[in-house]
Amino acid sequence: MILQCCQLFSSQVAQECLPAHHIGPAANIWSHLLGALWFLLSSLQYLQYQRLIRNVSFGDGLALGVYYLVVIVCFALSTFFHTFSDHSPGMHKFGNELDHLGIVLVLWGTGVSGAHFAFNCHQGLETAYVGFLSATAFGCGVFTLRPKFRQPAYRTTRFLLYLFLGASLFAPIAHGLAVYGYPILNNMMGLESFLGLAAINFSGSAVYAARIPDRRFPGTFDYIGQSHNLMHVLVLTGALVRVQGLLGVLEYWQGPSGKEVDAWVMEKKDFY
Ligand SMILES: [Zn+2]
């Protein structure tokens, strides 16, 4: 009887205190808050992994560290936005800018870590791609934060700049494929996990843009399972796939095969 009363009370509380339009955002908050915490714990675990730390080069460790950091910051900014978006119009706008800045940051970090491992044996090309990605990401950051560029007149320029940043992530990949071929590049930079991340994120963006399934079934997915929730889960899944790939890449570069590629590339320097 007491249990039934408690269940009745808790369901009433849930109905009164948590209307549908609050539960959807709650799923958005928790998905990225738990994601940020998972990546934070995983990065600390990585730091404690003494054997890996001893053998790994500074550049490789830094590239992985950059990826961990941008994912944690991106998820934290997204959590902030979804937590405070209903506070006031000003807070919604500010949080939205930070949310977009997090996307720019994670795109930059994904590109930089990918370019590092793709051209691990060619410092000049790595520096060129990191510089190129950083300049593009900086431009996107300025367009995200400066009020002048948020006006409708700059909508197309803004969209093109984001598109250009997304596309520029593939420039070192295409170059690396031309130089090394698929199997070697896959070992060197975890190409499969990179492409997996791209495919999962593209699916997430498509689901979000098409508002699947909430547009077809209005009201059905107000509590959970709406397009924004699905996009968050897909983005988290993509980041998990990529970080597993990067951890495999680090192990590869520590092993003898990584050193063999290094020597092979040194011989082929004229090829570039
Ligand atoms: Zn979101």
Residues whose N, C-alpha, C, O or C-beta is under 5 A from the ligand:
A	BS01	ZN	none
